[in-house]
Amino acid sequence: MSDLAFPPAMFGEKVDGDPAETAILRAIQGVDAGLITYRIASDQVGAALVFAPEVPLAQAMTMLPLCGVGFQNALGALAPPEVAVHLGWNGGLRVNGALCGQMRAFASSTDPEAVPDWLVIAWQLILLPLTEDTGTDPDRTALYAEGCADVDPGMLVEAWARHTLNWIAKWEDAGPRALAAEWRGLAHGVGDDTVQDGRKGTFLGVDEHFGMLLRDADGTHLIPLTTLLEDTP
């Protein structure tokens, strides 16, 4: 049962553990796409969405940045206007420049050319600092430490569902162009040096499937989104 309200084509399940693990279990059991599992605790909030892709995994992984954009739109609407929310290519959720949460992806298959039986996109957001000394790691933060103490985590999950559904509809109707334009305006670290998939270089941007373009001394390399897939728990 869900205590939250979700838009048509989506339905919720409140869980006590990791929302991703429950969503994966439900997906393996054959649950309909649109299930959102979620957990709201005093120090963190998280949710996961089950997809039933109709395209190969390489294209279906676009749902990772899409759900990230949905999250940014949701938090951006609920947080004070001076709070900045940005997205890392690897799923990092950043508030005022510091890492505050993480998007994750799981699928029934890791074959980029195969259509997976299911895809689960999950996220977790830290609400309260892990320690009282917040200066020990300036690259990490918590939502309530960034002027967002009035953001209701349940409303955030609901808003994420609505904004994500809106972007899914845009993606299905018009392709990835609008999503890519929105994501580029929210992306963190473009133009900076980074390390990804064991390779160090400059993050130039993404290709049409949101694969990372990374330039080093040997040239420009494409790192597909499928490299971000995590093993099924």
N, C-alpha and C positions, 0 to 999 in steps of 0.2 A: 504494500500500500504506500501511497505517496501523500505527504503533507503539503506538497507544492502543486501549483497549477502550471500545466504545460500546454503549448499550442496544439492544434489538430495535427495528427500524424506522429505525435510524440506522447510518451507516457512514462511515468516515473516510478522508481522503486527506491525507497530509503533503505540504506544498508548500515551495518555497524562496522564493517571492515573497509578494505580498499575497494572503492567503487569499480576500479578497472578489473579486479579479479572477479567480482560478481558479474559484471557485464560480459566478460569473456566466457564465464561458465554458462550464462544464459544464451549467449550466441552459439556456443557449441551444442546446447540443447535445442536450438532451432527457434529461439524467440524472434518475433517480428522486428524488423528494423524500426528504429525510432525510440527504443528503450533508453531511458536515461537513468542510470543508477547514481546515487549521490549520498554524501556523508557530510554533515555539518557538525563540527566540534568547536570547542571554545578557542582553540589555537589554530585551526586550519579548516578549510572547506575544499571538497573535491567532487568531481562528477565525471561520468563516462557515457559516451553515446555509441550505440550499436548501429552499424551500417551493413547493408547487404549490397555490395557493389555490383554493377552491371558492366564494368569496364575493367581492363587489366590492372593489376596492382600498381604499376608505375603511374597510371593516371588516377587511380582511386586514392593514392596517398596525398593528392591535392586536398583531401579533407583535413589533413593536419594543419596546414596554414589557414584553411577556411575556418576551422573551428577556433584557431587563434585569433583571426580577425573578428569572429563573433564574440569572443571573450573580450577583446579590446573595446569593441563597440559597447558591450554591456557594462563593463567597469567604467569606461569613459563617460557613460550616461549617468551612472550612479555616484561617481566620485566628484569631489569639488573640481571646478574647471581648471585650477592651476596644477592638478595632478596629471603627470604625463605617464602614459601606458604604451610600452613598445614590445615588439615581438622579436625574439631571436630565431634565426633559421633553424636551430636545433630544438626548438620548442620552448625555449626560455621565455618566461613572462616577467617583464621588467616594469617596475613602478619607480618613477623619478630616477631612472637610470640603473637601479640596482635590481638584482635578481630576487623575485618575490614568489615565483612559482614555476611550474613546468607542465608543458603539454607532452603527452606520450602517445605512442601508436603501437597497436598489436594487430596481427592478421592471421588468418588460418593457413596462409602460405607465404613464403618469402620469394617466390618466383615472380619477378617483375612483369613477365608476359602472361601470367595466368590470372584468371578472374577469381579472386578469393571468395570463399563461402561467406566470410564475414570480415569486417574491419571494425576495430574499436579505437576510438580516440578519447583519451582521458586527460584530465588536468587536475592539478592540486595547487592551492594557493595558501601561503603562510599568512595567518592573521595576526599572531602575536610573536614577538621576538623569542628565539630559543633561549637566549640568555639576557640578563639585565644589562650587560655591557654590550651595547649595540655597536660600539666602535671597533670591535676586534676584527670584523670582516666588513669593510665598507662596501663591498660589491654585493652584499646580501642584505635584504631588508624584510619587513613584514608590513602587511597592508595597514594595520592600525597605527604603525609608527610613521606613516606617510600622510597623516592628516585625513585618514579615511575611516575613522572610528565609527562614523554614522552609517557606513555601508552595511546593509543587512545581507549576510551571506546567502540566505534563502532567496531573497530578491535577485541576487547576483546569478544564482543558478537558473532561475526562471528567465531572467533577461538574456543570459547566454543562450538558452534554448531558442528563444524568439529570434534573436539576431542571427544565430547559426542557421535556423530554418530559412530565414530571409536570404541569406547568402547562398544556401543550397539551391533555392529557387532561381536566383540570378545565374548561378553557375550552370544549371540545367538548361535555362532559356537562352543564354547569350554566350556561353563558354567562359573561359578563364580570364578574359581580358580585363573586365571590371574588377575582378578579385585581385588580379596581379597589380593593378594600379593602386588599389586600396592597400594591399600588403606592402608595397614598396614605400608608401608614405609612412608606414608604421615600423618598418624593419630596423633592427638594431645592428650596428656594426658594419654596414656596407662601407667599403673603402678602407676598413681597418685590417690589420694583420690578425690572423686567427689560426687555430689548429682544429682540423676536423677530419675524422676518419683516418687519423694517423699522419695527415699531411699538413704542413705549415705553409701559409701563403696569405695573399691579400684577397679578401672577400669582395668580388667584383659585382655580384648580383645573382640572379637566378635565370634559368632557361624557362621554356614554356610550360614545363612540368614542375617548376619550382625546385629543380636541382640546383645545388650550389655551384657557382663558377668561382674557382679558386686559382689564383695565378701565383706561380713561384718561378724560380730560375729556369725550370724546364719547360714552362709554358702555362697554358690555362687548362685546368682539369675540371671535369664535371663529376660532382658527387651527388648521386640521386637521393631523393627523399627516402627510398627504401632502406638506405643504410641506417636510418633512425629507428627502424622497427626493433622492438624489444622482444625478448623471448617470452612466450606465453607462460605465466606463472603455473 
